[in-house]
Amino acid sequence: MKKVKLILLIDDDHEDQIIFKHVLSKITKDIECACVSNGKTGIETARAMKVLPDVIF
């Protein structure tokens, strides 16, 4: 079983978030992507996650 990677995307442009997730889904299904719209929410989201993201953009 492959380990699912987790990405936290911080981007204030909702359309960019959608495009990023769409492209990611075309590349692989083994990556989950959580999206937030600003840095403060990004920090709060990362702290609340049971598992820290592998990558933050």
MODELLER restraints for C-alpha pairs under 7 A, 6 or more apart:
rsr = mdl.restraints
at = mdl.atoms
rsr.add(forms.Gaussian(group=physical.xy_distance, feature=features.Distance(at['CA:4:A'], at['CA:30:A']), mean=4.84, stdev=0.5))
rsr.add(forms.Gaussian(group=physical.xy_distance, feature=features.Distance(at['CA:4:A'], at['CA:31:A']), mean=5.37, stdev=0.5))
rsr.add(forms.Gaussian(group=physical.xy_distance, feature=features.Distance(at['CA:4:A'], at['CA:32:A']), mean=6.83, stdev=0.5))
rsr.add(forms.Gaussian(group=physical.xy_distance, feature=features.Distance(at['CA:5:A'], at['CA:30:A']), mean=6.28, stdev=0.5))
rsr.add(forms.Gaussian(group=physical.xy_distance, feature=features.Distance(at['CA:5:A'], at['CA:31:A']), mean=4.61, stdev=0.5))
rsr.add(forms.Gaussian(group=physical.xy_distance, feature=features.Distance(at['CA:5:A'], at['CA:32:A']), mean=6.15, stdev=0.5))
rsr.add(forms.Gaussian(group=physical.xy_distance, feature=features.Distance(at['CA:5:A'], at['CA:54:A']), mean=6.26, stdev=0.5))
rsr.add(forms.Gaussian(group=physical.xy_distance, feature=features.Distance(at['CA:6:A'], at['CA:31:A']), mean=5.70, stdev=0.5))
rsr.add(forms.Gaussian(group=physical.xy_distance, feature=features.Distance(at['CA:6:A'], at['CA:32:A']), mean=4.85, stdev=0.5))
rsr.add(forms.Gaussian(group=physical.xy_distance, feature=features.Distance(at['CA:6:A'], at['CA:33:A']), mean=5.88, stdev=0.5))
rsr.add(forms.Gaussian(group=physical.xy_distance, feature=features.Distance(at['CA:6:A'], at['CA:53:A']), mean=4.87, stdev=0.5))
rsr.add(forms.Gaussian(group=physical.xy_distance, feature=features.Distance(at['CA:6:A'], at['CA:54:A']), mean=5.37, stdev=0.5))
rsr.add(forms.Gaussian(group=physical.xy_distance, feature=features.Distance(at['CA:6:A'], at['CA:55:A']), mean=6.83, stdev=0.5))
rsr.add(forms.Gaussian(group=physical.xy_distance, feature=features.Distance(at['CA:7:A'], at['CA:32:A']), mean=6.16, stdev=0.5))
rsr.add(forms.Gaussian(group=physical.xy_distance, feature=features.Distance(at['CA:7:A'], at['CA:33:A']), mean=4.71, stdev=0.5))
rsr.add(forms.Gaussian(group=physical.xy_distance, feature=features.Distance(at['CA:7:A'], at['CA:34:A']), mean=6.23, stdev=0.5))
rsr.add(forms.Gaussian(group=physical.xy_distance, feature=features.Distance(at['CA:7:A'], at['CA:53:A']), mean=5.34, stdev=0.5))
rsr.add(forms.Gaussian(group=physical.xy_distance, feature=features.Distance(at['CA:7:A'], at['CA:54:A']), mean=5.94, stdev=0.5))
rsr.add(forms.Gaussian(group=physical.xy_distance, feature=features.Distance(at['CA:7:A'], at['CA:55:A']), mean=4.95, stdev=0.5))
rsr.add(forms.Gaussian(group=physical.xy_distance, feature=features.Distance(at['CA:7:A'], at['CA:56:A']), mean=5.79, stdev=0.5))
rsr.add(forms.Gaussian(group=physical.xy_distance, feature=features.Distance(at['CA:8:A'], at['CA:33:A']), mean=5.83, stdev=0.5))
rsr.add(forms.Gaussian(group=physical.xy_distance, feature=features.Distance(at['CA:8:A'], at['CA:34:A']), mean=4.90, stdev=0.5))
rsr.add(forms.Gaussian(group=physical.xy_distance, feature=features.Distance(at['CA:8:A'], at['CA:35:A']), mean=5.89, stdev=0.5))
rsr.add(forms.Gaussian(group=physical.xy_distance, feature=features.Distance(at['CA:8:A'], at['CA:53:A']), mean=6.00, stdev=0.5))
rsr.add(forms.Gaussian(group=physical.xy_distance, feature=features.Distance(at['CA:8:A'], at['CA:55:A']), mean=6.38, stdev=0.5))
rsr.add(forms.Gaussian(group=physical.xy_distance, feature=features.Distance(at['CA:8:A'], at['CA:56:A']), mean=4.73, stdev=0.5))
rsr.add(forms.Gaussian(group=physical.xy_distance, feature=features.Distance(at['CA:8:A'], at['CA:57:A']), mean=6.33, stdev=0.5))
rsr.add(forms.Gaussian(group=physical.xy_distance, feature=features.Distance(at['CA:9:A'], at['CA:33:A']), mean=6.87, stdev=0.5))
rsr.add(forms.Gaussian(group=physical.xy_distance, feature=features.Distance(at['CA:9:A'], at['CA:34:A']), mean=6.10, stdev=0.5))
rsr.add(forms.Gaussian(group=physical.xy_distance, feature=features.Distance(at['CA:9:A'], at['CA:35:A']), mean=4.72, stdev=0.5))
rsr.add(forms.Gaussian(group=physical.xy_distance, feature=features.Distance(at['CA:9:A'], at['CA:36:A']), mean=6.35, stdev=0.5))
rsr.add(forms.Gaussian(group=physical.xy_distance, feature=features.Distance(at['CA:9:A'], at['CA:56:A']), mean=5.87, stdev=0.5))
rsr.add(forms.Gaussian(group=physical.xy_distance, feature=features.Distance(at['CA:9:A'], at['CA:57:A']), mean=4.86, stdev=0.5))
rsr.add(forms.Gaussian(group=physical.xy_distance, feature=features.Distance(at['CA:10:A'], at['CA:35:A']), mean=5.94, stdev=0.5))
rsr.add(forms.Gaussian(group=physical.xy_distance, feature=features.Distance(at['CA:10:A'], at['CA:36:A']), mean=5.04, stdev=0.5))
rsr.add(forms.Gaussian(group=physical.xy_distance, feature=features.Distance(at['CA:10:A'], at['CA:37:A']), mean=5.54, stdev=0.5))
rsr.add(forms.Gaussian(group=physical.xy_distance, feature=features.Distance(at['CA:10:A'], at['CA:38:A']), mean=5.84, stdev=0.5))
rsr.add(forms.Gaussian(group=physical.xy_distance, feature=features.Distance(at['CA:10:A'], at['CA:39:A']), mean=6.53, stdev=0.5))
rsr.add(forms.Gaussian(group=physical.xy_distance, feature=features.Distance(at['CA:10:A'], at['CA:42:A']), mean=6.22, stdev=0.5))
rsr.add(forms.Gaussian(group=physical.xy_distance, feature=features.Distance(at['CA:10:A'], at['CA:57:A']), mean=5.93, stdev=0.5))
rsr.add(forms.Gaussian(group=physical.xy_distance, feature=features.Distance(at['CA:11:A'], at['CA:17:A']), mean=6.62, stdev=0.5))
rsr.add(forms.Gaussian(group=physical.xy_distance, feature=features.Distance(at['CA:11:A'], at['CA:36:A']), mean=6.42, stdev=0.5))
rsr.add(forms.Gaussian(group=physical.xy_distance, feature=features.Distance(at['CA:11:A'], at['CA:37:A']), mean=4.94, stdev=0.5))
rsr.add(forms.Gaussian(group=physical.xy_distance, feature=features.Distance(at['CA:11:A'], at['CA:38:A']), mean=6.32, stdev=0.5))
rsr.add(forms.Gaussian(group=physical.xy_distance, feature=features.Distance(at['CA:12:A'], at['CA:37:A']), mean=4.24, stdev=0.5))
rsr.add(forms.Gaussian(group=physical.xy_distance, feature=features.Distance(at['CA:12:A'], at['CA:38:A']), mean=5.95, stdev=0.5))
rsr.add(forms.Gaussian(group=physical.xy_distance, feature=features.Distance(at['CA:17:A'], at['CA:35:A']), mean=6.68, stdev=0.5))
rsr.add(forms.Gaussian(group=physical.xy_distance, feature=features.Distance(at['CA:21:A'], at['CA:33:A']), mean=6.77, stdev=0.5))
rsr.add(forms.Gaussian(group=physical.xy_distance, feature=features.Distance(at['CA:36:A'], at['CA:42:A']), mean=5.90, stdev=0.5))
rsr.add(forms.Gaussian(group=physical.xy_distance, feature=features.Distance(at['CA:46:A'], at['CA:52:A']), mean=6.16, stdev=0.5))
